[in-house]
């Protein structure tokens, strides 16, 4: 049990709001989502993707594009 410690926003360290947990507001929640979408949270890698991985990703993105 955490006594005296209040949960803080994952982005700005303000107190968390129950409806936006683990964030304090809709704004911080959307900023975090944007970071995921833009690739801001990717892990660095020394390994280049294989040709098969690139083709799989290309096919997947083409299918998604057709759905919109």
Phi, psi and omega in degrees: 000135182261105179267133176080349179261127177258142178291137181242159180301140180293343181252315191241000178068014171281163179300139179292148172257137182304320184285346181237018184310131009267027181249171181266339186203170176297323181302309180296324178298317180289325176298316179298316178301316177299322177297321177294314183295320181281356180084018180291343182252022181283152178267136179292148180217142176277341187273127176279146178294148178285165179298323179296319179295320179296317179295319178299316180294319178298315178298316180299315180293324177296319179295318179296320181296323179292333180289336182268000000 
